Amino acid sequence: MTYPSLDTSEFVLKGDWVQEGLDIVADETACRIGYLTRNILVKVAVDFSGWATLYRDATDGRYWELTYPDSYEHGGGAPMLACLEIEEIKLRYVID
């Protein structure tokens, strides 16, 4: 399945887990985040903890950070993509 690329009006995508029958599955936003990080965005760096990954959108040059803000949940929680400013990136990542 394909999903739309990131729009310039988007700044945060937060996925969630939803119950389908007896199963807990990724919602549409979490699936889109997975698609974007596998097919559209370019991996740039991983933070010192290994839990946050920085990506760049080659289309518009914006940087996106993939995190798992509800890490206490089973499997590390649902993913979140947030657009970062260069000042934030310099504080969190080592980039060449």
C-alpha positions as a Python dict, from the first residue, in 0.01 Angstrom:
ca = {
    (1, 'M'): (0, 0, 0),
    (2, 'T'): (122, 352, -74),
    (3, 'Y'): (55, 666, 127),
    (4, 'P'): (83, 1036, 44),
    (5, 'S'): (415, 1215, 84),
    (6, 'L'): (451, 1479, 352),
    (7, 'D'): (274, 1803, 280),
    (8, 'T'): (433, 2139, 366),
    (9, 'S'): (140, 2207, 602),
    (10, 'E'): (227, 1900, 813),
    (11, 'F'): (462, 1926, 1111),
    (12, 'V'): (374, 1627, 1333),
    (13, 'L'): (235, 1282, 1256),
    (14, 'K'): (152, 1069, 1561),
    (15, 'G'): (57, 709, 1513),
    (16, 'D'): (-145, 500, 1754),
    (17, 'W'): (-230, 140, 1831),
    (18, 'V'): (-591, 36, 1779),
    (19, 'Q'): (-778, -280, 1865),
    (20, 'E'): (-912, -490, 1580),
    (21, 'G'): (-1094, -785, 1727),
    (22, 'L'): (-844, -953, 1958),
    (23, 'D'): (-541, -788, 1794),
    (24, 'I'): (-370, -455, 1855),
    (25, 'V'): (-257, -306, 1522),
    (26, 'A'): (-104, 14, 1387),
    (27, 'D'): (-351, 283, 1285),
    (28, 'E'): (-344, 454, 944),
    (29, 'T'): (-102, 724, 1062),
    (30, 'A'): (144, 472, 1209),
    (31, 'C'): (132, 278, 881),
    (32, 'R'): (195, 599, 687),
    (33, 'I'): (495, 681, 908),
    (34, 'G'): (638, 336, 836),
    (35, 'Y'): (586, 387, 463),
    (36, 'L'): (748, 731, 469),
    (37, 'T'): (1056, 616, 661),
    (38, 'R'): (1103, 313, 436),
    (39, 'N'): (1027, 470, 98),
    (40, 'I'): (1034, 850, 95),
    (41, 'L'): (1254, 996, 368),
    (42, 'V'): (1634, 961, 375),
    (43, 'K'): (1792, 844, 700),
    (44, 'V'): (2050, 1096, 824),
    (45, 'A'): (2143, 1001, 1182),
    (46, 'V'): (2047, 814, 1497),
    (47, 'D'): (2067, 979, 1838),
    (48, 'F'): (2289, 850, 2119),
    (49, 'S'): (2004, 647, 2276),
    (50, 'G'): (1921, 463, 1955),
    (51, 'W'): (1550, 544, 1999),
    (52, 'A'): (1531, 856, 1781),
    (53, 'T'): (1619, 870, 1412),
    (54, 'L'): (1662, 1180, 1199),
    (55, 'Y'): (1537, 1177, 840),
    (56, 'R'): (1543, 1433, 559),
    (57, 'D'): (1271, 1487, 305),
    (58, 'A'): (1451, 1533, -27),
    (59, 'T'): (1142, 1702, -172),
    (60, 'D'): (1147, 2011, 51),
    (61, 'G'): (1466, 1969, 257),
    (62, 'R'): (1290, 1953, 592),
    (63, 'Y'): (1422, 1729, 868),
    (64, 'W'): (1196, 1483, 1049),
    (65, 'E'): (1262, 1299, 1373),
    (66, 'L'): (1113, 955, 1429),
    (67, 'T'): (1050, 881, 1798),
    (68, 'Y'): (832, 659, 2014),
    (69, 'P'): (688, 897, 2274),
    (70, 'D'): (480, 627, 2447),
    (71, 'S'): (776, 393, 2491),
    (72, 'Y'): (622, 242, 2805),
    (73, 'E'): (365, 70, 2582),
    (74, 'H'): (413, -281, 2449),
    (75, 'G'): (663, -294, 2162),
    (76, 'G'): (796, 55, 2235),
    (77, 'G'): (476, 241, 2155),
    (78, 'A'): (345, 388, 1833),
    (79, 'P'): (572, 603, 1613),
    (80, 'M'): (572, 980, 1581),
    (81, 'L'): (734, 1192, 1310),
    (82, 'A'): (802, 1555, 1400),
    (83, 'C'): (956, 1825, 1186),
    (84, 'L'): (1267, 1974, 1350),
    (85, 'E'): (1438, 2308, 1308),
    (86, 'I'): (1813, 2309, 1245),
    (87, 'E'): (1881, 2446, 1597),
    (88, 'E'): (1712, 2142, 1753),
    (89, 'I'): (1901, 1907, 1523),
    (90, 'K'): (2238, 2054, 1624),
    (91, 'L'): (2155, 1990, 1991),
    (92, 'R'): (2048, 1627, 1941),
    (93, 'Y'): (2250, 1485, 1653),
    (94, 'V'): (2602, 1467, 1516),
    (95, 'I'): (2579, 1537, 1143),
    (96, 'D'): (2861, 1574, 892),
}
